[in-house]
């Protein structure tokens, strides 16, 4: 989990978090809100940025929450109590995962008011396309493909595999619609939001083309999932890209953040509390992944081993099904980093299962 020594990070707001349906002010024109999630990771942080587009005052929303009645009700309370009577002008989404993209279509439709410019989704092209595809995938086929992929990496519990197969509609249930039109976000692009310049920084390894937003003037980074204070960002291989190698991409993205972020930047993460100490947190995460890679090299020294068999090496707790799918993806990502760098061999047995071993 890469939990930090809290003495290495600074939390300027202490333990304070916004209540559901309310906001906390982070800086001039920047408000923090929080939505619940029905997972072990039980919340997502979202952001409101005071804005003006073509002379029309309002708000830019950053990330959306999952599609659910509870999240919609929380948003309606925000609209009633926290927008100062102003409209939402646009919706920025850091990446295509359900807790970030889920209600984008609803928000854009809700705020595309008669006689006014449309409230548009802004997102990277890659994440718009992947989210659009995932939202409309054949549920039976996608569930079967995921189960077959995990089985090929040693997941043998029939009950777990049956549940994976039944989760083919998981993404679409949380992201029932992706807007058919969008504005493209790309690396290095600068957005004028409320008179402040926010620079887009692309990151890889967690999502196809994740966009974080850095405002040097305010000293803020809206980090999305690329930099979290208390947990390590999930970096996984899944069935759509079965030979994927996302971990080196993620680590290179962290190195870039370390090079570009001023030391005192206040990081606004999607999970956890706003914090200072980005460079220290990046160093912690780099050590964490180096240690996990070393642990896996040791586990693969004596005999070929599967991703399912190394889960206890990487995770020292009981995992529910939701956590197990992410844990399998992360185990495969670490094994692939070692395999594709030549430190492990990959072998497929007569049983069709992939195993990894030192040369």
VOKOL-431277 format. One line per 5 residues: number of its first residue (from 1); for each residue x, y negated, z negated of N, C-alpha, C. Coordinates in steps of 0.05 Angstrom, whole numbers, plus 5000, padded with zeros to 4 digits. Each point is the difference from the previous one (the first is absolute). Layout:
N
NUM = X:Y:Z:X:Y:Z:X:Y:Z; ... $
//
This chain:
359
1 = 5016:5024:5000:4984:4976:5000:5017:4975:5000; 5025:5002:4994:5019:4977:5000:4990:4978:4982; 4992:5007:4975:4991:4979:4982:5024:4984:4990; 4997:4973:4999:5023:4984:4992:5003:4997:4970; 5024:4992:4992:5004:4989:4974:4988:4973:5000 $
6 = 4979:4995:4984:4985:4974:5002:5018:4977:4993; 5023:5005:4987:5018:4977:4995:5013:4990:5026; 4999:5016:5021:5011:4992:5026:4982:4983:5017; 4974:5001:4994:4980:4984:5015:4987:4980:4982; 4990:4978:5011:4986:4980:4985:4972:4997:5011 $
11 = 4980:5001:4982:4972:4998:5007:4990:4973:4989; 4999:4979:5017:4994:4973:4990:4972:4998:4988; 4981:5017:5008:4973:4998:4989:4996:5020:4977; 5021:5013:4991:4998:5019:4979:4982:5023:5008; 4982:5007:4982:4982:5023:5005:4974:4991:5012 $
16 = 4997:4974:5006:4974:4990:5010:4995:5010:5028; 4976:5009:5005:4991:5007:5027:4972:4989:5004; 4992:4995:5025:4974:4989:5005:4978:5021:4996; 4978:4991:4987:4977:5018:4997:4987:5003:5027; 4986:5023:5004:4986:5005:5025:4981:4977:5006 $
21 = 5001:4990:5025:4982:4978:5008:5010:4973:4993; 5025:4998:4988:5011:4975:4993:5029:4998:5010; 5012:4976:4998:5027:4996:5010:5018:4987:4978; 5026:5003:5004:5020:4984:4985:5016:4984:5020; 5006:4976:4993:5017:4983:5017:5029:5007:4996 $
26 = 5014:5006:5022:5028:5006:5000:5017:4975:5005; 4991:4984:5019:5014:4976:5008:4979:4982:5013; 5008:4976:5008:4982:4982:5014:4988:5015:5025; 4973:5003:4999:4987:5011:5023:5003:5030:5003; 5010:5014:4979:5004:5029:5002:4986:5013:4976 $
31 = 4981:5017:5005:4985:5013:4979:5002:5031:5003; 5001:5012:4977:5003:5030:4998:4973:5012:4991; 4991:5020:5015:4977:5015:4992:5006:5030:5001; 4984:5016:4987:5006:5028:4997:4974:5016:5005; 5002:5022:5016:4978:5017:5005:5007:5028:4990 $
36 = 4979:5015:4991:5004:5027:4990:5003:5020:5022; 5014:5022:4994:5003:5023:5019:4993:5025:4985; 4988:5020:5013:4991:5025:4987:5022:5021:5000; 5025:4992:4994:5023:5018:5000:5015:4997:4974; 5021:5017:4997:5017:4996:4977:5012:4971:5000 $
41 = 5008:4991:5024:5008:4972:5004:4974:4985:5002; 4991:4986:4979:4972:4993:4997:4994:4971:5008; 5018:4986:5014:4994:4973:5008:5017:4992:5024; 4991:4978:5013:5017:4987:5020:4998:4970:4995; 5022:4986:5003:5001:4971:4998:4995:4988:5027 $
46 = 4983:4980:5001:4994:4985:5025:5005:4971:4994; 5001:4984:5022:5009:4972:4997:4982:4981:5016; 4995:4977:4988:4986:4978:5014:5019:4977:5003; 5003:4990:5024:5017:4977:5006:4983:4977:5011; 5001:4978:4987:4986:4976:5009:5010:4992:5027 $
51 = 4982:4995:5019:5008:4996:5028:4983:4979:5013; 5009:4992:5024:4985:4983:5018:5007:5006:5028; 4980:5006:5016:5004:5008:5028:4983:4981:5018; 5013:4985:5018:4987:4982:5018:4982:4981:4984; 5010:4990:4978:4986:4980:4984:4978:5011:4982 $
56 = 4997:5027:5000:4979:5013:4984:5013:5012:4975; 4992:4991:4976:5012:5009:4975:4988:5027:4992; 5016:5017:4988:4990:5026:4991:5023:5016:4988; 4998:5026:5003:5018:5019:4988:5009:5021:5020; 5025:5008:4997:5011:5024:5013:5001:5022:4979 $
61 = 4989:5023:5007:5000:5024:4983:5024:5017:5009; 5015:5011:4981:5021:5019:5005:4993:5027:4988; 4994:5020:5017:4992:5027:4993:4971:5000:4989; 4988:5024:5001:4970:5001:4999:4988:5019:4980; 5014:5021:4991:4987:5021:4984:4987:5021:5017 $
66 = 4992:5022:4988:4987:5022:5015:4970:4993:5005; 4989:5013:5020:4972:4997:5005:4983:5015:4979; 4987:4985:4982:4983:5013:4980:4981:4978:4991; 4977:5009:4988:4981:4982:4989:5012:4984:4977; 5016:5013:4984:5013:4986:4978:5018:4978:5009 $
71 = 5016:5005:5020:5019:4980:5010:4984:4977:5013; 4980:5006:5016:4983:4979:5012:4988:4982:4978; 4989:5013:4979:4988:4984:4979:5021:4981:4986; 5024:5010:4997:5021:4983:4988:5007:4977:5018; 5001:5006:5026:5005:4978:5019:4977:4979:4999 $
76 = 4975:5009:4999:4978:4981:4999:5002:4982:4976; 5009:5011:4978:5004:4984:4976:5022:4979:5004; 5022:5009:5014:5021:4981:5007:4989:4978:5018; 4985:5007:5020:4988:4980:5018:4983:4980:4985; 4985:5009:4980:4982:4983:4986:5015:4982:4980 $
81 = 5021:5010:4988:5012:4986:4977:5028:4989:5004; 5014:5010:5020:5029:4994:5001:5009:4985:5026; 4983:4994:5018:5008:4988:5026:4995:4970:5001; 4991:4988:4978:4995:4971:4999:4981:4991:5022; 4981:5018:5007:4981:4993:5021:5010:5001:5028 $
86 = 5025:5010:5004:5012:5000:5026:4999:5028:5013; 5002:5002:5027:4998:5026:5013:5027:5014:5002; 4999:5026:5006:5024:5015:5008:5004:4995:5029; 5024:4991:5007:5007:4993:5028:5012:5022:5016; 5016:5017:4986:5014:5022:5014:5008:5021:4979 $
91 = 5006:5024:5010:5007:5023:4983:5027:5010:5009; 5020:4998:4983:5026:5012:5006:5002:5027:4986; 5010:5020:5015:5003:5027:4988:5029:5009:5003; 5012:5008:4978:5028:5008:5001:5005:5025:5015; 4981:5020:4998:5004:5025:5014:4974:5016:5000 $
96 = 5000:5023:5014:4975:5013:5006:4990:5020:4979; 5012:5002:4978:4990:5019:4980:4973:4991:4989; 4983:5019:4991:4972:4994:4994:4996:4978:4980; 5016:4999:4979:4996:4980:4979:5006:4971:5010; 5014:4998:5023:5007:4974:5011:4982:4992:5023 $
101 = 4993:5020:5017:4984:4994:5024:4971:5006:4997; 4992:5015:4979:4973:5011:4999:4977:4982:5006; 4999:4976:4988:4977:4982:5004:5006:4978:5019; 5021:5002:5016:5006:4979:5019:4977:4993:5019; 4988:5020:5011:4978:4995:5019:4977:4986:4986 $
106 = 4993:5010:4976:4978:4988:4985:5006:4971:4993; 5025:4994:4991:5007:4972:4993:4999:4982:5025; 5010:5010:5022:5000:4984:5025:4972:4994:5009; 4983:5021:4999:4972:4996:5008:4985:4982:4980; 5006:5003:4974:4986:4985:4979:5006:4970:5003 $
111 = 5024:4993:5010:5008:4972:5001:5002:4989:5029; 4990:5015:5020:4998:4989:5027:4973:4986:5001; 4999:4975:4992:4975:4986:4996:4990:4987:5026; 4974:4998:5004:4989:4988:5025:5011:4972:5004; 5008:4994:5024:5009:4974:5007:5028:4994:4991 $
116 = 5014:5019:4988:5028:4997:4991:5018:5020:5014; 5027:4994:5001:5018:5019:5011:4999:5027:4985; 5005:5021:5014:4999:5027:4987:5021:5002:4978; 4993:5014:4979:5019:5008:4980:5015:5024:5011; 5025:4998:5005:5015:5020:5015:5019:5016:4982 $
121 = 5003:5025:5006:5020:5017:4988:5027:4994:5012; 5021:4996:4983:5028:4998:5008:5015:5023:4989; 5014:5015:5017:5013:5025:4992:5021:5006:5022; 5020:5016:4993:5019:5009:5021:4986:5018:5020; 5009:4999:5025:4987:5016:5021:5001:5030:4994 $
126 = 5023:5009:4990:5003:5029:4994:4980:5008:4979; 4998:4985:4978:4981:5008:4979:4971:4997:5008; 4994:4980:5017:4973:4998:5010:4993:5025:5017; 5018:5008:5017:4995:5023:5018:4998:5026:4984; 5018:5005:4981:4999:5024:4985:4975:5001:4982 $
131 = 4993:4978:4988:4976:4999:4984:4975:5004:5017; 5000:4989:5023:4977:5003:5019:4997:5029:5007; 5022:5013:5007:4999:5029:5007:4991:5017:4976; 5012:4995:4977:4994:5016:4976:4971:4997:4992; 4989:4976:5002:4973:4996:4992:4980:5015:5017 $
136 = 5008:5006:5025:4981:5013:5018:5008:5029:5007; 5019:5012:4985:5008:5027:5006:4979:5021:4994; 5000:5021:5016:4983:5023:4995:5007:5012:4973; 4981:5000:4982:5006:5007:4973:5008:5030:4996; 4987:5018:5015:5007:5028:4997:5028:5005:5010 $
141 = 5006:4988:5023:5027:5004:5012:5022:4988:4982; 4995:4977:4989:5021:4987:4985:5005:5014:4973; 4979:5010:4987:5003:5016:4976:5015:5026:5005; 4993:5013:5021:5013:5025:5007:5030:4995:5007; 5006:4979:5014:5027:4994:5007:5017:4994:4975 $
146 = 4989:4985:4981:5014:4994:4976:5006:5026:4984; 4980:5017:4998:5004:5025:4985:5021:5018:5013; 4999:5001:5026:5019:5017:5015:5029:4989:4996; 5002:4974:5000:5027:4987:4996:5010:5006:4972; 4984:4996:4980:5010:5006:4973:5005:5029:4995 $
151 = 4984:5018:5013:5005:5028:4998:5027:5007:5012; 5007:4987:5022:5025:5005:5014:5024:4992:4983; 4995:4984:4979:5021:4992:4981:4997:5013:4973; 4985:5023:4999:5000:5016:4977:4977:4997:4981; 4981:4982:5005:4977:4997:4982:4982:5024:5005 $
156 = 4997:5018:4980:4987:5025:5004:4974:5004:4984; 4995:4981:4982:4975:5002:4983:4976:4997:5018; 4984:5021:5002:4977:5000:5019:4980:4979:4992; 4996:4997:4974:4981:4979:4991:5009:4972:5008; 5026:4994:4996:5010:4974:5008:4998:4996:5030 $
161 = 5006:5021:5016:4999:4997:5029:4971:4996:5009; 4981:5014:4987:4972:4996:5007:4991:4971:4994; 5010:4989:4978:4993:4972:4994:5012:4981:5019; 5025:5006:5009:5013:4983:5020:4984:5000:5026; 4991:5024:5008:4983:5003:5025:4975:4983:4997 $
166 = 4988:5001:4976:4975:4985:4996:5004:4970:4998; 5025:4991:4998:5005:4971:4998:5004:4987:5027; 4992:5013:5021:5004:4989:5027:4986:4972:5003; 4979:4995:4985:4986:4975:5001:5010:4979:4980; 5022:5007:4986:5010:4983:4978:5005:4972:5010 $
171 = 5016:4996:5021:5007:4973:5009:4975:4985:5009; 4985:5013:5017:4976:4987:5011:4980:4993:4978; 4999:5015:4979:4981:4993:4978:5009:4975:4986; 5025:4994:4999:5011:4976:4987:5004:4977:5019; 5003:5006:5026:5003:4980:5021:4980:5007:5022 $
176 = 4974:4995:4996:4980:5009:5019:5001:4985:5027; 5013:4977:5000:5001:4984:5025:5025:4983:4999; 5014:4997:5023:5022:4982:5003:4991:4979:5021; 5003:4975:4995:4991:4980:5020:5012:5006:5028; 4983:4997:5020:5008:5005:5027:5020:4979:5011 $
181 = 5000:4977:4987:5018:4978:5009:5016:4991:4976; 5025:4991:5005:5018:4991:4979:5020:4980:5011; 5014:4987:4981:5023:4983:5007:5025:5015:4991; 5020:5000:5017:5024:5016:4994:5019:4986:4980; 5009:5015:4980:5022:4992:4983:5025:5015:5008 $
186 = 5022:4986:5001:5025:5013:5007:5024:4988:4985; 5021:5015:4999:5023:4993:4984:5011:4973:5009; 5006:4983:4980:5011:4973:5005:4980:4979:5006; 4975:5007:5005:4979:4981:5005:4995:4982:4975; 4995:4975:5004:4994:4982:4978:4971:4991:5002 $
191 = 4986:5002:4977:4972:4992:4999:4998:4975:4983; 4985:4980:5009:4994:4976:4984:4975:5006:4985; 5002:5003:4974:4977:5006:4983:4998:4978:4979; 4980:4983:5003:4997:4978:4981:5023:4981:4998; 5014:4996:5022:5022:4982:5000:5027:5012:4991 $
196 = 5000:5026:4994:5024:5014:4993:5007:5020:5021; 5026:5004:5005:5009:5019:5020:5005:5027:4987; 4987:5020:5011:5003:5028:4990:5012:5016:5023; 5023:5012:4995:5014:5016:5021:4994:5029:4997; 4994:5013:5023:4994:5028:5001:5026:5017:5000 $
201 = 5001:5019:4982:5023:5019:4999:4990:5028:5004; 5007:5012:5022:4992:5028:5005:5016:5019:4984; 4986:5021:4990:5013:5021:4985:4990:5027:5010; 5017:5020:4998:4994:5026:5012:5004:5022:4979; 4988:5023:5006:5004:5024:4983:4975:5006:4983 $
206 = 4986:4980:4991:4975:5004:4985:4976:5000:5018; 4999:4982:5019:4979:4998:5020:5014:4995:5026; 4985:5002:5023:5014:4997:5026:5014:4973:5004; 4986:4978:4992:5012:4973:5004:4988:4982:4979; 5009:5004:4976:4991:4985:4976:5010:4971:5002 $
211 = 4983:4981:4993:5008:4972:5001:4997:4988:4971; 5023:4990:4990:5000:4984:4975:5001:4971:5008; 4994:4982:4981:4999:4971:5006:5016:4985:4979; 5020:4985:5010:5018:4986:4982:4996:4970:5004; 4996:4986:4978:4998:4970:5000:5023:4990:4984 $
216 = 5020:4989:5013:5024:4990:4986:4992:4975:4983; 4983:4984:5011:4992:4975:4986:4988:5006:4973; 4982:5020:4999:4987:5008:4975:5015:5020:4984; 5021:5012:5013:5015:5021:4986:4985:5025:4996; 4983:5008:5019:4982:5023:4997:5004:5020:5023 $
221 = 4999:5025:4993:4999:5022:5020:4975:5016:4995; 4981:5000:5019:4978:5019:4999:5011:5026:5013; 5006:5019:4982:5017:5023:5008:4984:5023:5011; 4973:5000:4997:4985:5024:5007:5010:5023:4984; 5005:5023:5014:5010:5024:4986:5030:5004:5003 $
226 = 5014:4981:5012:5028:5004:5005:5017:4997:4975; 4991:4986:4980:5016:4996:4976:4981:4998:4976; 4999:5022:4984:4982:5002:4977:5017:5002:4974; 4989:4989:4978:5017:4998:4976:5002:5026:4984; 4979:5016:5000:4999:5022:4981:5000:5028:5013 $
231 = 4994:5002:5025:5000:5025:5015:5015:4997:5025; 5010:5022:5011:5014:5000:5025:4980:5002:5023; 5004:4984:5020:4983:5000:5024:5000:5028:5012; 4976:5010:5007:4999:5026:5014:5012:4999:5027; 5018:5018:5006:5013:5003:5026:4996:5029:5009 $
236 = 4984:5004:5020:4990:5027:5006:5002:5007:5030; 5001:5026:5005:4997:5011:5026:4973:5014:5001; 4984:4995:5020:4974:5013:5003:4997:5012:5027; 4978:5013:5005:4997:5018:5023:5001:4985:5027; 4994:4974:5000:5000:4985:5026:5028:4998:5011 $
241 = 5020:4999:4982:5028:4998:5009:5016:5021:4984; 4998:5025:5008:5010:5022:4982:5030:5000:4997; 5016:4988:5018:5029:4998:4996:5008:4972:4992; 4982:4985:4988:5006:4973:4992:5023:4998:4980; 5013:4976:5000:5023:4996:4982:4997:4972:4988 $
246 = 4979:4995:4983:4994:4973:4991:5018:4990:4978; 5014:5017:4984:5015:4990:4977:5022:4981:5008; 5017:5007:5020:5021:4980:5008:4988:4974:5009; 4976:5000:5013:4987:4975:5008:4992:4984:4975; 4989:5013:4980:4992:4986:4976:5024:4988:4986 $
251 = 5021:5016:4997:5024:4989:4986:5013:4977:5015; 5000:5001:5027:5010:4978:5015:4983:4975:4997; 4973:5004:4997:4982:4978:4995:5006:4987:4973; 5005:5017:4980:5008:4989:4974:5025:4984:5001; 5020:5010:5015:5025:4985:5003:4996:4973:5012 $
256 = 4982:4999:5019:4994:4974:5013:4987:4981:4981; 4981:5010:4984:4987:4983:4980:5021:4989:4980; 5018:5017:4992:5021:4992:4981:5017:4977:5012; 5005:5002:5026:5016:4979:5014:4985:4974:5004; 4973:5001:5002:4985:4977:5008:4986:4986:4977 $
261 = 4995:5014:4977:4985:4988:4979:5017:4983:4982; 4992:4975:4994:5014:4985:4979:4997:5014:4973; 5020:4997:4983:5001:5015:4975:4976:4996:4982; 4989:4976:5000:4978:4994:4981:4972:5003:5013; 4998:5013:5023:4975:5005:5013:4980:5014:4981 $
266 = 4976:4990:4998:4979:5014:4986:4986:5020:5019; 5002:5025:4994:4989:5021:5017:4972:5005:4992; 4982:4999:5020:4971:5006:4996:4995:5027:5013; 5000:5022:4983:4998:5027:5011:4970:5008:5002; 4995:5021:5016:4973:5010:5002:4991:5016:4976 $
271 = 5019:5010:4985:4993:5016:4976:5020:4991:4978; 4989:4997:4976:5017:4990:4978:4996:4970:4997; 5019:4988:4985:4998:4971:4994:5021:4984:5015; 4994:4975:5006:5021:4983:5012:5025:4999:4983; 5023:5001:5014:5025:5002:4986:5023:4985:5014 $
276 = 5020:4993:4984:5025:4990:5011:5022:5022:4994; 5020:5000:5017:5021:5020:4998:5000:5019:5024; 4993:4989:5024:4998:5017:5024:5025:5015:5006; 5023:4987:4997:5025:5013:5007:5006:5023:4980; 4994:4996:4975:5003:5021:4980:4981:5024:5006 $
281 = 4976:4993:5008:4981:5022:5006:5008:5015:5025; 5010:4986:5020:5010:5014:5024:5023:5018:4993; 5018:4991:4983:5023:5018:4992:4989:5024:4985; 4980:4997:4983:4988:5023:4986:4989:5020:5020; 4985:4990:5020:4988:5018:5020:5021:5014:5016 $
286 = 5021:4986:5007:5022:5013:5015:5013:5023:4984; 5004:4995:4974:5011:5020:4983:4981:5024:4997; 4975:4994:4998:4979:5020:4997:5001:5019:5024; 5000:4989:5024:5000:5018:5024:5027:5014:5003; 5022:4988:4993:5026:5014:5001:4999:5024:4981 $
291 = 4989:4996:4976:4998:5022:4980:4982:5022:5010; 4978:4993:5013:4982:5021:5010:5013:5016:5023; 5015:4986:5016:5014:5014:5022:5021:5019:4988; 5015:4991:4980:5020:5017:4988:4986:5024:4986; 4978:4996:4987:4985:5022:4988:4992:5021:5021 $
296 = 4990:4990:5022:4992:5019:5021:5023:5015:5013; 5023:4987:5003:5023:5014:5010:5008:5023:4981; 4998:4995:4974:5006:5021:4981:4980:5022:5002; 4974:4993:5003:4979:5021:5001:5003:5017:5025; 5012:4989:5021:5002:5015:5025:5027:5014:5003 $
301 = 5016:5001:4978:5027:5011:5002:5000:5030:5002; 4983:5013:4984:5002:5030:4997:4985:5015:5022; 4977:4990:5008:4983:5015:5019:4981:4980:5013; 4990:5007:5024:4980:4983:5013:4976:4995:4983; 4989:4976:5000:4978:4992:4983:4981:4983:5015 $
306 = 4974:5001:4993:4979:4985:5013:4995:4973:4986; 4986:4983:5014:4992:4975:4987:4982:5005:4976; 4981:5019:5002:4983:5006:4978:5016:5009:4975; 5021:5015:5005:5016:5011:4978:5017:4979:4987; 5005:4977:5013:5016:4979:4988:4984:4980:4985 $
311 = 4973:5002:5001:4984:4980:4986:5007:4997:4971; 5005:5022:4985:5008:4996:4972:5027:4986:4996; 5017:5001:5021:5025:4986:4999:4996:4969:5001; 4980:4992:5016:4995:4972:5004:4980:4988:4981; 4981:5016:4990:4978:4990:4984:4997:5017:4975 $
316 = 5002:4987:4977:5001:5015:4975:4973:4999:4985; 4978:5000:5015:4974:4998:4988:4980:5017:5017; 4977:5005:4989:4979:5014:5014:4987:4981:5020; 4996:5009:5025:4990:4982:5021:4972:5009:5008; 4982:4980:5003:4974:5006:5011:5002:5003:5031 $
321 = 4978:5006:5013:5002:5005:5029:5009:4975:5015; 4989:4977:4993:5008:4975:5013:5030:4996:4997; 5010:5004:4976:5028:4996:4995:5017:5022:5014; 4989:5025:5001:5015:5021:5013:5005:4995:5030; 4980:4989:5014:5004:4995:5028:5022:4979:5004 $
326 = 5000:4979:4983:5021:4980:5002:5027:5012:4992; 5000:5017:4979:5025:5012:4991:5012:5018:5021; 4983:5016:5014:5010:5017:5022:5012:4982:5021; 4986:4979:5008:5011:4983:5021:5026:4987:4992; 5003:4993:4974:5025:4988:4991:5022:5020:4998 $
331 = 4994:5025:4991:5021:5021:5000:5010:5005:5027; 4982:5002:5020:5009:5005:5028:5017:4977:5010; 4993:4975:4993:5015:4977:5008:5029:5001:4990; 5003:5008:4975:5027:5002:4988:5016:5023:5013; 4986:5023:5004:5014:5022:5013:5007:4993:5029 $
336 = 4983:4986:5014:5006:4992:5028:5024:4981:5000; 5002:4982:4981:5022:4981:4999:5027:5016:4998; 5000:5021:4984:5024:5016:4997:5004:5018:5025; 4979:5011:5011:5002:5016:5024:5010:4984:5024; 4988:4977:5005:5006:4985:5024:5027:4985:4997 $
341 = 5011:4999:4976:5027:4989:4997:5021:5022:4999; 4992:5025:5004:5019:5022:5001:5007:5012:4974; 4988:4991:4978:5007:5011:4974:4984:5025:4992; 4979:5005:5014:4985:5025:4997:4994:5012:5028; 4996:5026:5000:4989:5014:5024:4971:5005:4996 $
346 = 4984:4999:5021:4972:5007:4999:4996:5026:5015; 4986:5019:4988:4995:5026:5012:4971:5007:4998; 4989:5012:5021:4973:5009:5000:4999:5031:4998; 4987:5010:4980:4999:5029:4995:4980:5013:5018; 5000:5027:4999:4980:5015:5014:4972:4994:4991 $
351 = 4997:4990:4975:4974:4993:4990:4990:4972:5009; 5017:4987:5017:4993:4974:5010:5005:4976:4982; 5014:5005:4978:5004:4980:4979:5028:4988:5003; 5002:4974:4998:5026:4986:5001:5014:5002:4973; 5026:5006:5001:5016:5000:4976:5026:4985:5005 $
356 = 5012:4989:4979:5024:4984:5003:5022:5012:4982; 5025:4998:5010:5022:5012:4986:5025:4985:5007; 5019:5000:4982:5026:4987:5006:5014:5017:5021; 5016:4986:5018:5015:5015:5021:5020:5019:4988 $
//
